[in-house]
Amino acid sequence: MPHRSLRGDATRADAADPLAAHRDAFVGAETSLVYFDGNSLGRPPRATAARLSRFVSEEWGGRLIRGWDESWMDLPFAIGDRIGRVALCAASGQTVIGDSTTVLLYKLLRAALDFQMVADPERVEIVVGRDDFPTDRYLVEGIAAERGARLVWVDVDTTRGVDADLLDAAVSRRTAVVLLSHVSYRSGFLADGTELTAIAHRAGALVLWDLCHSAGSVPVELDAWGADLAVGCTYKYLNGGPGSPAFAYVAERHQGTLVQPVQGWMGAADVFSMGPVYRPADGMRRFLSGTPPVLAMIAMQDTLDLLEEAGITAVREKSIALTEFALRASDALLTPLGVRLASPRDPAERGGHVTLSHPAMRAVTARLWRQDVIPDYRDPHGLRIGLSPLSTSFAETLTGLEAVAAAVRAES
Ligand SMILES: *Cc1c(COP(=O)(O)O)cnc(C)c1O
């Protein structure tokens, strides 16, 4: 009776889960809906509705234009520092909320490449994974065309990601910048931040980490890794809401030398001097361009509160327990139906989601969405099970995987 023992184990795991109470902090936790997509769009914390309403009536409505001087101008730096502290192990003054992930990746990649090409005209290569998220791949293509750089594509197994051996073979004294995903959006493969950063540095390259699928679920230690640059989403595990702006990290040692290409007034040395020419500000301000999206960066603060309270170490422990439990359930319920695991089996090599592969998964996903069981689908044949540690229970995970099994049976 493997099935019955799974249900008992889920109940016991929820009862023993030190973070179980945090789930009630999210809208919808009381319903029977199964949410497996917190790695694409996190659930809203309940506190967020009141926070947004208060902002509209008191700050925007009450302070009006005075709000900029009183607090809003500082908000990208204040929230950035908090993300650095609770999620990135980054000392203050290195993280800022900016534009979308796509735009921030562009700005930092261009800044890093330009710096490297000026220092050494032979360094013209950008190393990037062939299976990286589309926006990352499209950006480097555009930047290479714009700057006369060359792309070095790292071919990877789609059930893994760029690892030490692959990176070691790809970098050379011609490498200017390496763009790496910390957790692969497709497979959930978790890269070794310390080791990969060291490999890039030995070749004289700068590293830009894409943290979209790790920030808020996997410990990131940018300062300890010796990372140069990083960008990450806030609407995934940080629950900032649809389209909430991304964060950028620039190690302090680079802030005086890197200059990004979107030179707007908000990145200038003296924002309100309205001077005749652009002079980049000191510190992280120079990586901003236009007026900060204040309304869009407010919601994520509720999850930063929860993360600070729980601690990223406890979040990672629960994340591993959830993905391990999901794999056990999948082995029992789905492997007999021909479903294969398309993620690393070793939890040390896996982030917060697992991908299950079967030819019927596209139809399975559509069927599940109609039943209020919400994973997502990624080619080829991949069903992604995102297990957001603060808002997902073990019972919910099992209920969802039982529904996946029924749907695979119905669609095969
Ligand atoms: C989600 C995600 C993005 C999204 O970029 P946007 O500019 O927010 O659309 C980029 N890269 C990775 C790896 C992602 O997972």
The ligand as a Tripos MOL2 file, in Angstrom:
@<TRIPOS>MOLECULE
LIG
   15    15     1     0     0
SMALL
NO_CHARGES

@<TRIPOS>ATOM
      1 C1         11.6020   34.2160  -15.1900 C.3       1 LIG1
      2 C2         12.9610   34.3800  -15.8000 C.ar      1 LIG1
      3 C3         13.2910   35.5280  -16.5350 C.ar      1 LIG1
      4 C4         12.2230   36.5680  -16.8070 C.3       1 LIG1
      5 O1         12.6830   37.7880  -17.2230 O.3       1 LIG1
      6 P1         11.6440   39.0150  -17.2750 P.3       1 LIG1
      7 O2         12.3990   40.1410  -17.7980 O.co2     1 LIG1
      8 O3         11.0970   39.2000  -15.9040 O.co2     1 LIG1
      9 O4         10.5230   38.5940  -18.1920 O.co2     1 LIG1
     10 C5         14.5760   35.6380  -17.0280 C.ar      1 LIG1
     11 N1         15.5160   34.6800  -16.7990 N.ar      1 LIG1
     12 C6         15.2030   33.5480  -16.1000 C.ar      1 LIG1
     13 C7         16.2390   32.5020  -15.8610 C.3       1 LIG1
     14 C8         13.9210   33.3720  -15.5940 C.ar      1 LIG1
     15 O5         13.6160   32.2670  -14.9090 O.3       1 LIG1
@<TRIPOS>BOND
     1     1     2 1
     2     2     3 ar
     3     2    14 ar
     4     3     4 1
     5     3    10 ar
     6     4     5 1
     7     5     6 1
     8     6     7 2
     9     6     8 1
    10     6     9 1
    11    10    11 ar
    12    11    12 ar
    13    12    13 1
    14    12    14 ar
    15    14    15 1
@<TRIPOS>SUBSTRUCTURE
     1 LIG1         1 GROUP 0 **** ****
